Amino acid sequence: MVLTKAGLNRLLAEVLPQDADVEAFVAQNFGTIARRVARGADRAGKIALLVDNADLKVLLDKISGAHPVAVARNEHLLAEDKRVAGTPVPDAGPCVGRDALLAELAAHVHRDAPGPVLLVGDAGLGKTTLALALLHADASVRRFGGRRYVAHLDTAADTEAAVVEVSRALGVTPEAPLLNRIAEALRRAPALIVLDDLDVPLAKDPANVRDLLQRLTAIPGVAVIATSRSSVAPPDGFHVAAVKPFDEASARAAFLAIAGDARRSDPGLSFALTEAAGNPLALALLARAAGDGPLDLAVRAWHQKQNELLMREDGPESASAIEIAVALALASGRLSDEARRLAPLFAALPNGVRAEDLAAFASSGTADAGVALVALGLAQDASGRSRLRRAVREVVALQRPGAEESAKATQRYTGLALSNGPNVGWPAGDESAVRLAADSDNIEAMILRGIDGPHRIACIDASVALATFIGSSGHCTPRVVERARDAAREGGDKLGEADCTQALGDIALARGEVDEARARYLDALPLFHQARAGLSIAACLMRLGDIASERDEYDEAKLRYTDAAPYYRHIGDKLGEANCLRNLAEIAALSDNYEESRARYKEALPIYNELGDKVASATCMKGIADIAFQGTQYDEARALYQEVGPLLEELGDRLSMAQCLQNLGDIAFALGEHSVAEKHYQKALPILKELGDKLAEGTCLSTLGDVALACTEIEDAHAYYLAALPLLREVGEKMGEANCIQSLGDIALTQFEHDAARSHYENALSLFSALKDDYSIGWTHYRLAQVAADPDIFKNHLYAARDAWLRIGRQDLIDDVNTEFPGIL
């Protein structure tokens, strides 16, 4: 689910019903913006200010931690017009004759420490109906609110596919690793999740699926109901509830619940019940297929379908009630020819079909076929998405989809990939990622189905467009791109083969498989050269440069970026050219080649300005300022920091803002402008605290201590250093810790507390020695000499200072000590 301000406003309005609730929550969790929020005229105004000024994800996490039960009941409000928080859930439909089973399930699920339940029974016995009935029960709504989910696992080939289905059910952001996103979502508050058709992935990947179940059921407050056919052994820890065929009375009640009470006196009712053999799905399909006609005609049609199945060359030895019922329903006059033709295509689409997508490839241009399949009980509907029942899918999947509808469906789903895939990974790409995630299995299935047909090029392009999504989301598999690459190679399409090869590198890179990514890019590069694809050559070189840069292989990175720049320049791609120059600038800075870095930044900056790329312009300006700062060119650095600061604030780059403020403080401190330095540090401090950057916060506190000490504000300096120390220790910043301790020693020395000063200096010396910082080792020995009570100890510390400075060639420091203490060194 993509978090929005409107959604969080709705949620907070329910969770924080009083002004005092809002104020208390803000004071405890968002102290830095408490005064701003307090300006709201009323509760709604305060909530709006809170949402506007807080990070949305952090806000959701905080409110979930503070009010877990209230969030559980209202989390569906994060999205508009939803009854549940995740993917819409189908209605249960009639659930007759299962009161005892429902009570058994509720006893395990509706408690503070819910126990997992496994519903076991043959195909069509109503396991899913039972689970949905419990999910929609009033007691479940009261306990779990909108946090009620259904994951359809009947097409999950392995654990990874099962994880994708669970993530889709929860509506979590499609971002790998999905299992972490799932755990984060479920930990927020109590939840109920149905794992429908668990036996499918459990049979194919038992060890890993059992591990997944253990992880889900171990989350406090999470209730799990799974459904499974009888053939698979139940997972450990699950209470097993057997679902059996209806007895005669229950079968009659179930049939009449659908067909209507007027059927009670129909002479064919007993025969119909006998044929359905107590199977709820077969009963439902028969009741709906019969329509208003006499049941004896429906029974005769049943027998006819049974004979047809048995006489078919590829037919079964004995036809089950479900197979006959599905065949009967598909032949029913209540089903349009279009719905009948499209049923096999529905079977090929694992995620079901949205009404808008169906209208795009149905001959009628409407979603009527889905409505008809749902009306006959062959499919379930969840907010306009129609999905075949598993038992129906298994029967219909044996039929081949029609060529015309299949081609249109291929166009539709490849179109979704082509229009949304390239957006993923960009600032406005979240909606595209969510759209792809909803139909990721459908898209993959249709690309693989269409890649050998007339839409081969579109399928290849679609697979390439999906690369970033596949790598970053955890959805789909690289096999769709691999198949596209092979198809391009077989067709002599060098550019298509190169694009697919590079896409496989992109997927590997997104998954952290850097060596694999580099190998694929190196494979793609000569193919792009053969295809004379200048822009693609440049992009591939950039990727290789990025990998080399990340590995600190700066010579190779420089070579790749240098090679890429002329291609971008020749094509007229100014953004690509500017990015190359900026990357070269950053590499030069990392290699301490500051003049080259400055030159590259200055080449890139006017291009970014021309393109109106404020983010990149700000990066270049700050880069030039940082170089001037490092070279103690303080006037230039100060002017640039002051110029770029407002731009960074406009862009919301609070970390870079804080860094500029800290550097402005350092410049002022170096120039002896202590009050100016303090002002800059004080502005940076709350930003760093809000960002949770403990290293920068600790450093900022330490520098505030330095300013206070320089101004002889001893108590303030002492307090700042003490506040900085735990932060620096927590992040393992030994140098900062040592400097703070040494400064505490300086404070003690100014107050003639020699023992305390000596203790601080000795602690600092130990840290500096571990860091092998001879410059600081020398100064600490010099300080220890100041507090030495014995002349020999005094001399020994000065000798140690001399030796440390000799190791780094600082004769000037030794000469200064000689001047201060003649004749000792």
N, C-alpha and C positions, 0 to 999 in steps of 0.2 A: 504494500500500500504506500502510495506517495503521500507524505504528510503535507497538509495544507494548513494555512492559518485559520481558514473558515472552520475546518474540521476540529482543530484544537479549541477554537472558541466554543463550539457546541459542546465538546466533551467537558471542558472546564466549567461551563455554565451549569452542568448537572452535578459535577463532582464537588464543586465549591459553591454551595448554595447561599452562603452569607458573606457580607463584606469582610467580616472578621476572619473567615476561612481563607479568603484570598490574601489578606494582609499577612496572616500567620505563615501561610505557605511560601509567600515571596520572601519574607524576612528570614525564614529558615534555609531556603534553597537558592535565592537569587538576591543576596544582600546588596550587591553592587548596583542593582537597578531598582532597589526598593523605593527610593525617594521619587524616581521617575514614575513608577507604577502608582504611587500614592496620589498623584495628581489627577487620576481618573475621577470623574464626577460621581460615578456610582459603580456598583459591582461590575456591570457589563463594560464600563469604560476602563476599569482597572484590569480586567481580564484581557481586553483588547491591547492595552499597553504592554502587558506581560508577554503576550504572544508576539507582538511586534518587535520586542527588544531581546527576546531570549532565543537561543538555538532551539529549533523545533524538536530535534531528536532528544536533546538533553532535557527539554521541558517534559516530553512524553515519559522519559525514563524516571524523572523526579516525581511526577504526579502519580505514576504507577507504583513507585516505591512508597509514597506517602499514603495513598488511598487505594490499595489493590482491589478491594471488593467493589468499590464504586466504579473504578475504571473497568473492571470485568463486566459490569452490568451495562456500561455505556460506551465501550470502545468502538462499537459499530457506528457511533455518531461521527467518527473521524471521516467517514465517507457519507455522501448525501444519499438519503432514501434507501438505507440498507437495514435489514433486520439482523444481520450478522456481520462480524468484523471482517471476515475473509471473503473467499469466493462464495457467491450465493448458493444456498443449499436447497435441494428439491424438497417439495412437500412429501409427507409420508404416504398420503392416500389412505384408503380404508385399512385399518389394522384390527381385524376381527379374530376373536378366539385366542388371543395371545396375552390376556390380562395377567396370568400367573408369571409368564416369562418377563413381561414388562416390569412387574413388581420385583422380580429377582434381579433384573438389571439395575433398577433404581436403587436397590439396597446396597449394591456395590459402588455405584457411581455417585449417589447423592450423599456423600459423607466427607468430612474434613480431610481424611486421608483416603481418597478413592482407590479402589482396586481395579486393575485391568480385567476386562471381560472378553472372552472369545465366543462368538456365536457360531456354532458349527452345524452345518446341514447341507443337503444336496442342492443342486441348482434349482432355483425357482421357488424355494420353500419360504421365502419372505424374510430372509436375514437382514437385507438392506432396509426393508420396510420397518422391521422391528427397531433397528438402530435409529432410523429417522424419526420414528414415533417417539422414542425416548428423547432424542435430541430436541424435538419440538414440544415436549411435555412442559406444562406450566412450571413444574418444580425445577426443570433444567434451565428454563428461562430465568427464573428467580435466582438460581445459584450461579449461573455462568453468564447471564446477560447475552451480549452479542458474541461472546467468545465460544461459539459452537461451530465446529468445522467438520467437513467430510472430504476425505482424500480418496479418490477413485484409483485403485491399484490394479484393476483388471488388465491393463495393458503395460504394466511396469515390468520390464524385462529383467531388472536387477535392482540392487540396493540404490544405486545412483538415481535411477528412474523413480524409485519409491520416494526418495528424498525430495526430488523435484515435485512430485505430486503433493507431498505434505506441505512443501513451501507454497505451492500454488493454492492449496486449500486455505492456508493461513493468510494469504495475500501479502507475504513478506516481500520486501524489496528484492528483486532478482539480482543478487550480488553474492558471488562465491566467497568463502565456502558457505553453501546454503545451510548446512547442518548447524553452523554457529548462529545464522540468522533465525533459524527455527527455534533453537534453544533460547535465544534472547526474547523472542516473541512470546513463547510459552511461559517463561519465568516471570513475566510481568504481573500475572494474576491468574486465578483459577480458570481452567479451560476444559472443554469436552471436545475430544476429537474422535471421529469415526474413521477407522482404516478399513475401507470396504474392499473385499476380495483380497485379503492379506495372503491367502494361499498361493497366489500367482508369483509374487517375488520371493516368497518364502520357499517355494519348491525349487526355484532357479538359483537362489543365492542364500541358502539357509543360515550360514554362520554370520554373515554380515547383516542380514535382516534381523536376526535375533539380537545382535549387538545394537542395532538401531532402536528396536523395541525397548531394550533395557535402558537406553539413554532417555527415551521419551517418558517411560513410566517412572523413572527416578526423579523427574522434575516435580517438586511439591505442588499439590493442588491440581495436577493434570490428570483427568480421567480419560482412559482409552478404551474404546469399544472396537473390536476388530471382528470382521466376518470372514468365514473360511468354509470351504467345502470339506467334506468329511475326510478326504484322502490325505490331508497333511497333518502331521503330529503338532499338537498345540505348543506354543512357546512357554517357557518356564514362567511361573508366577501368575499366569492368567487363569481366572475362574472360567471354566468351560460350561456353556449353556447350550444344550442340544435343541435344535429346531427341527421338529418332525412334521410329516405331512398332517393335514387336517383330518380329524375324524369326520364322520358323516354330518354331524350337526354343525360343526364349525365351517365345513366346506359349503354347506347350504347357506349359512349366514353370510359368508364371504361373497358367494356368487350373487346373492340377493342384494347385498350392499352396493354392487355395481349395476346389476341388471334391473333392479327395482323390485319392490315387493309384489308388483302385479304378476311377476313370474312364479310366485309361490305355487300357484295352481296349474302351471303349465305341465301337461303330461310328459313332456320331454325332459323335465328338470332332473329326475333321478338318473336317466341315461347320461345326461351331460355331466353330472357329478361323478358318475362311475368312470367315464372316459378320462376326466381330468385327474383321477387317482389321488385326490387330496392335495394336489400341487397348487399353491396359491397363484403362481404366475400363470399356469395353464388355465386355471379357473377364470382369472381376470381377463386373459386374452380371449377365451371362448365367450365370456359374457359380453364383451364389447363387440366382438366380431359378429355375434348373433344379431345385434341390433334389435329391431322391433319384431323380427320374424319369429315364426314358431321354432321352438328349441329342437323339435325332431328334425327339422331341415338342417339346423346347425350340426346336429349329431351325424346326419348323413354326410354332410360336407366334411366333417371330421374324419369319417371312415374313408371317404374318397381321398383325402390328403394323405391319410396313413398308407393307403395302397399305392398311391403315386410315389411316395418316398421309398417304399419297399421295392417297387419295381424299377426304380431308377438305377442306371448302371453303376453309379458311384454311391448309391444309397446305402443306409445302414441295414444291418441284419434284422434289427428290431427298432422301430421308431419310438422315441420317448414321447411322453405327453407334451413336453415343451417343444420338441421339434414339430410335432403335429400342430400344436396351437399357434406357433409362429407362422408356419406355412398357411394355416387357415386365416390368420389375421392379415397376412400380406395379400391373400387372394380376396379379401373381403371387399364388397362393393362400397364400404364406407371409406376405403383408402383410394386416393386418386392415383391415376397411372403415374404421375410425376413422383409422388411419394414412394410408390412401389419401385420405380427405376432408381430413385436416389438412396434407397435403404442400403444397398451394398457400399455406396460411397460414404454414408454415415458410419458404416462399420470400419472403413479405412481411416477415419478421422478420430484419433484417440481422445481428443479434448472435447468432443462434441462439436456442435456447430452453432455459432451465434446467428441470430435472425438476420442481421445485416449481411453477414458473409453468405448465408444461404440464398438470400435474395440476389446476390451478385452472380451466383452460378446456376441457380435454378432456371429452367426454361421460362417459367411464368414470371420471373422477376420478383417473386414474393417469397415469404417464409412459410407459405401454407403447408408445404410438405412436412416441415418439422412439427407444426401444430397437429397435423393429421396423425403422425407417428406417435405423438404424445397422447392424443385422444384415444387411440386404440391400445395404449399401454405398452407399446413396443419401445418407447423411449421415455425418459424423464426430462422435465423442464426445470431449469433454475434461472429465473429472471431472463428468459429469452434465449437461453442456450439449451439446445436439445441434444441429448446424449443417449445412445442405445443402451438398453440394459445388457449386462454381460451375457446372460443366457441367450438373448436375442442376437447379440453381436456374433456369438460363436456359430449360430446357424446361418446368419446372413453373410458372414465373411467368406463362405464357400462360393458365393456368387461374385461374378466380375462386374465392377462398376461400368456403366455406360461410357462410351468413348467421349461423347459430346460433353456430358456433365463433368466427367473426370478432367477433360482439358480445361474447362472453365474454372473448375476448382483449383487446378494447378496455377492458372493465371492469377486467381484471387490470392492464394497463399504466397506465391512467389512475389506478388505485388506488395503484400504486407512486409515481406523481408526487405524488398528493395526500397520501400518508402520509409521504413523505420530503422532498419539496421544501421545505415550510415550515421544516424543521430546519436547512437549509443556511445557513451563516453564523453560526450560534449555537455556543456552546462545545462542545456534544455533537453537532454536526452532521456530523462527519467520516465516520461510518459511513453516514449517509444519502447523503452525496455519493458515496461509493464504490459504494453500491448503485445509485444512479442512473446512474453512469458505466458500470457493467457493461452496462446495457440502454438507454443513452440513445437510440440509433438506433431501437430497437424502440418505445420510448415515443413518440418523435416520429412514427414511421410510423403507429402505431395511433391517436394523437390526430388526425392529418390524415385518416386513413381513416374515423374515427368521427364527425367533427365535423358531418357532414351527415346523421347518422342519429339514432336515438332517444336516444343518449347525448350529445347536443350540449352540454347544460349541464355535464355531468361533464367533457367534453373542454375546454370553455372554462375551467373551474375548474382543471383539471390544467395547462393551459398557463400560467395565472397562477402556480400553485404552483411551476412550474419556473423562474420568472424569475431568481431569485437564482442558482440553479445554472447557468443558461445564461450569465449575465453573468460569473460568477466562475470557471467550470470550463474554458471553451473547448469544451465539448460542446454538441451541438444547435445550432440556428440560430434567430434571432428570427422566422423565417418562420412557425413554428408558432404563435407568439403573434399575429403579424399576421393569420394566417388565422382565429384564434379571435376577434380583434377584429372582423374583417369579418363573421363569422358572427353575432356578437352584435348588430352594427349592423343586419344584414339582418333579424334576428328582433325588432327593437325592444327589445332587452335593454340598457337604459341602464347599469345597474350592471355587467353583464358587459363592455360596451364600455369603461366607465371603468376597470374593473380591468385589462383587457388593455392599455389605453393607459398606465396607470401602470406596469404590468409592463414595457412597452417602455422606459419611462424608467428603471426599475431596471436593465435590461440595459445600456442606454447608459451609465448612471452607473458600473456595475461595470467597463465597458470603457474608462473615462476620457473618454467623449464627453459632457462636462458640458453643453454648449449644447443638444445633442440631448435629453439627459435633462430639462433644464429646460423645453424646449418641450413634451415629452410630458406632464410634470406639469401645465403650464398648460392643456394640452388636456383633461386628465382632470378638473381641478378643477370646471369648470361641469357636467360630466356627473355627478359625485358629488352636486353640489347639486341637480340635477334628480331624482336618485334618492333624495334626502333621506337619504344615507348619512353620518351624523355622524361615525362612527369613521373612515371612509375619507377624509372631508374633512380631519379632523385629521391623519391620517397623510400625506396629500398636502402639506398645509401644512408639516409637519415636514420633509419631503424638500426642499421649496423653501427652507426656513430653513437647512437643512444646507448646501445649495449656496451660498446667499448668504454664510453664515458662512465657508465654505472660501475664498471669493473676497474675504474681508475687507469685504464689503458689509454692515456691521453694522446699518445702519438698516433695510434690507430684512429681514435675518435676524430682528431684534427684532420687526418687524411680523408676520412669519409665525408665530413662536413665540407671540407675544401673542395672535394670532388663534386659534391651535390650542388653547391651554390651556382656554378655556371649553367647547369641544366635549368634550375629555377629562373635564372636571369634570362636565359635564351627563350624560355617559354613565356616569360612575362609574369610569372607567379611571384609577386612581390612579397607576399607573406612567407612563402617557402624560403626565399632568399634572405629575408630578415631573420627568420628563425635560425638559419645556418650561421649568420653573422653573430647572433646572440649566443648561440652554443659555442662558437669559437671564442667569444669574449669570456664566457664562463670558464672554459678550459684554460685559457691563458691566465686568468686570475688564480685558478687552482694551482697552476704551475709557477706562480709568483712572477709571471711576465705581465706586470701591471700596465706598462705602456701599450703593449699590443692589445690587452683587454680593453683599455680605454678607447683605443682606436676602433675596435670592432663594435663596441657599444655605440660609439658616435656614428658609425656607418648605419647601424640598424635603427637607431632612434628616429631619424626623419622619415624612414619608410613606414614605421609603425604609426607615426603621427599622421602621415598621409592616408593610411588605411583606417585611421580612427580607432586603432586597437589600444585602448587606454591601459589595459592590464599589462601588455608587453611594453608600452612606453614607460609606464611606472617602473617596471622591472629594470629597464635600461638606465633610467635616471638614477634609480637607487644604486645600481651597479657602478655607475660613474662616481656617485657620491661616496660609496664604500671605498673605492680605489683612492680617491682624494683623501679620505679619512685615514686609510692605512698609511698613506705617504705624508701624513701630518700637514696636508694642504688644507688647513682648517677653514679658511675663508670660503674656498670653493665648495668644500664638503657641506658647510653650514648652509650656504645659499641653496644648494641642490636639495638637501634634506627638507628645508623649509618650503621649497617649491613642490616637492613630490608628496609631502605629508598630506595636504588636503585631497590630493588625487587618490591616495591610498585609502583615506577615510571614505571618500565617495564610493570607492570600489568595495568597501567592506573588508579590506585586507588588514585586519587588526594586528596580526603578528608583525607584518612589515612596518606598520605604523609605530608599534612599540619599539621595534629595533631602531627606527629613525630617531625616536625620542631619546632612547638610551644613548645613541651615538651623539646626538646634540648635547646631551648632558655631559658626555665624556669630553667633548670639545670645549664646552664652557668650563669644566673643571680643570682641564689642561691649561686654559687661559686665565685661570684664577677667578673666574666669574661664578663664585660659589652659589649665590642665590639663584642665578639663572640655571645652573646645573641641577640644583635641588628641584626647581620647578619642572624641568623636563623629566627627571626620574620619577617624581610624584605622579605625573600624567601617565607614564608608562606602567607603573606598578599595578593599578587595578585592571588594566587590560591583560597583563601577563597572568594575573591571578585568575581572571575569568577564563582565559584560554587553558589554564591548567599546566602552563609551561613552568615547571618547578625550578629548572635550571636557570632560566632567565629571571624568574621572580627572585630566586636566591641571590643571583648576581646583582640585580637592581637594588635589593635591600643592602647588600654589601657596599655598593657604591654610594648609597645614601649615608651609610656609616662613614665612608671616607670623607664625604662632604661635611658631615657634622663634626668629625674629628678635626678637619682642617679649620673649621670655624670655632674650635674649642668648645663645642656643645657636647661635652663629654657624656652626659646621661643619654642623650639621643643617640650618639654614636654607639654606645654600649648596647642599647636596646636594638638598634638595627642589626648589629653583628650577631647578637643572640638569636634574632628572628631568622637571619639568613642561614645560620649553621645547620639546623635540622633539614632544611630544604636541600642544601648542597650535599649533605651526607646521604640523603635519601636517593639522590641521583648519581652518587659516586663521584662528585666533582672534587677531587682531592686538592687541586691547586687552589680553587676558591675557598675550600675549607681551611687550608693552611694559611692563606692570606688573612682570613677572618680571625683565626686564632692569634696570628702574629699581631694584628691590630688590637685585639683585646689585651695582648701583652703591652703594647704601646700605651694604651689607656691606663693600665695598672702602673706603668712606669711614671706617667705624668702625675699620678697620685701618690708616688713614692711607696707603692706596694711592691717591693722588689721580689718578694717570694712568689707572689701571684704572677708577676711579669715573667720571672724565670720559668715557672711552670708552663705558661702559655708558649714561651719561646721554644722550650724543649719539645713540646708537643708539635709545634709548627715545624721544627727542625726535622723531626722524625718523618713527617709527611714530605717535606721538600727533598729529603735524602732518598726516600722511596721513589720520588719522581725524577731524581738525578738532575735537579734544577740547581746548577752550581751558582748561578747569579743570586737566587734567593737563599741558598745555603750560606753563602758568604755574608749577606746582610743579616741573617738570623744569628750567626756567630758574632757578628759585630754588636748586635743588640744584647746577646748574652754576656759579652764583655762588659757592657754598661752596668749590668746587675751583678757582676762577679764580686764576691766578698773577699776573695783571695787574689793577690797579685799574680801568682803563677797561673791560676785559672783564667784571669784576665788576659794574660799573654797567650795562653794556649788557644783561646777563642779567636784572638786576632791572627795568630798563625794559621788557624783553620780557615778563617775568612780569606787570608792571603792565598792559601793553597787552592781554595775553590775558585777564586777569581783568576789565578794563573791558568787554571785548566781551560778557561774560556777566553784567555787573552785580554783581560780587563786590567791592564797595568794602571790605567787612569784611576781606578777605584783604590788600588793599592797605594798609589801616590797620595791620594787624598787622606788615607788613614795615616800614612807616614807624616804628613803635614800636621795632622791633628795630634798624633802621638809620636813625636820624634824619637828616633833611636831604638824603637821596639822592633820594627820590621826591617 
